[in-house]
Amino acid sequence: MMNDYWDDWQKEALAAGVKAPLAKLGMEVMKANRKNRWPKHFIGRMEDGPMMLAMCLEEPDETELLFVENLHPYDEKLIAATKKRLCFD
């Protein structure tokens, strides 16, 4: 059975030391990008994998917020709660 690139990315992220919840969010961003055919300027394309991994390692809180905003752009309550939990408000 072949893995999808977002599953491979999640395993790579976990192996690199990204915390499981953030690795799962990143995987979901990549999967949503592919399934919904987001425009090229949206994050989450297969080519974005290395950059997304670096972001997770260097700025995990900012990256979590970015991933949540990309996955749930109209869920103002979730975005606000994420900002509060990460101390961005």
Residue, then its C-alpha position, 0 to 999 in steps of 0.5 A: m500500500m502506498n502512503d500519501y505524501w501528507d502521511d509521509w510528511q507527518k511521520e517525518a515531522l514526528a521523527a524530527g521532533v515536532k509534537a504530535p498535535l502540530a504534526k497532525l495539523g500540518m498533515e491535515v493542511m496538506k491533505a486539505n490543500r490536495k483534496n480541495r485543490w487550493p490555489k498555488h499561493f496557499i500553504g500545504r502543497m507537497e513542495d511546501g513540506p520542507m518549509m512547513l517542517a522548518m516552521c514547525l520546528e522554529e516557530p511551533d506556536e505561530t505555525e499552529l495558528l497559521f495551520v488552524e487559520n488555513l484549515h478553519p478560516y471562518d471559525e472565528k471562535l476556534i481561531a480566537a481560542t487558539k490565539k488565547r491558548l497560545c498567548f497571541d491575543 
